[in-house]
């Protein structure tokens, strides 16, 4: 049994946050943590030029060669299910920690407008599918501070930075 199977959701979130903070710090990016827990972001990344980015951190395991960033949540109660899309206007990017390969990935939100349910990062050839992107294009945290296009013209073919 892998450690990710025995950890609760809170522990996974704590590990993901810690790994992203360590990765950003090692890459020369400053990190500030909000005092309250009710914000839609988990940390604020600060570039060397003092640009600020609100980052939501996700702990996502590798499945079939791909890391899938969920862009909605599904909650259930006595009245049924409620689907809620992530409000991309309240954050500037995602920091994704994948425990399977111990890697951190960074995805700016302005490239996610064409995606409804998830954004996939292909780690190996088994993860090839429509709308997936090479994970190596998302290892550099500086992508969070780069000027990016407002929309992906062709989400199936677009590579980060080539639009």
C-alpha positions, 0 to 999 in steps of 0.5 A: 500500500502506498503512503498516498492511500493511507493519508487523509485529505488534510495530510495530503494538502499539507504535504502538497503545500510543503513541497510547493513551498520548498520547490518555490524557495529553492528556485528563488521565489518568495512565499507568503502564507495567508493567515485565514484558511477561507481564501481560494488560494493557499499561498502567495508567490513573490518573484524577484521583481516583487510580482505577486501571484495567488497560488492554489496548491493541489496534491495529485497522484499520477494515473495512467501516465497523466496528472489531472488538475480538477477544475471543478468540485462535486459536493453532495448533500440530502438534496443531491449533487452540486457541481462548482467550477473553480473561480479562476478570477480569484487565483493566478495559478496552481502549484501541483505536487505529484507524490508518484514522481515527487514532482512539482508543476505550475499552471497559470490560470489564464491558459485554463479558460477553455477547459471545463472539468480538468487540465491534464499534464502528460508525464509519460506516453501512457497519458496521451489523450486529447487536451493533455500537455507535456508535464515538462512544459510546466516544471518552471515556476516562472511560468506563473509570472510570464506574460501569457495569452488570455486563451489557448487558441487550440487546447489540444495542440497548444504548448505553453509559450507557443501561442 
